[in-house]
């Protein structure tokens, strides 16, 4: 299921534009991903000494992902199918905080940026993403 529908699930995390299923433009996905990176790495260093927290986050991530797969397997599939149907990317959004936590732990990068600069960057990035989405949606529909 992951190899067959993985790209569809990732695109579903960012959504589609309206009821017409217009895909979110790649530029918007890149912009939002960059904003995630700024948000994840623009913070104080996390304490790596808390082993219980580390393992509980890992266990919670795995359990959440497997629960999502299990729910859809039991809901939309006949027993014995090797593909899980019914999953959309939006159902994987609860995994984003866990993935952000792991990225912060694994990659030793710290973006040094003032709070005001971060607010400006995020505001401009989100505004640009919205404008690009509106323009693409309007061009496809009309």
MOWOLIN-V977461 format. One record per pair of residues at least 24 apart in sequence whose C-alpha atoms are under 6 Angstrom apart, sorted by the first residue. I is the first residue (numbers start at 1). J is the second residue. D is the distance in Angstrom with one decimal. If there is no record, write none. Layout:
<<I J D> <I J D>>
//
This chain:
<<1 83 4.9> <1 84 5.7> <9 88 5.4> <9 89 3.8> <10 89 5.6> <12 88 5.8> <12 89 3.7> <12 90 5.5> <13 89 4.3> <13 90 4.7> <28 129 5.0> <41 110 5.2> <41 111 5.5> <42 111 4.9>>
//
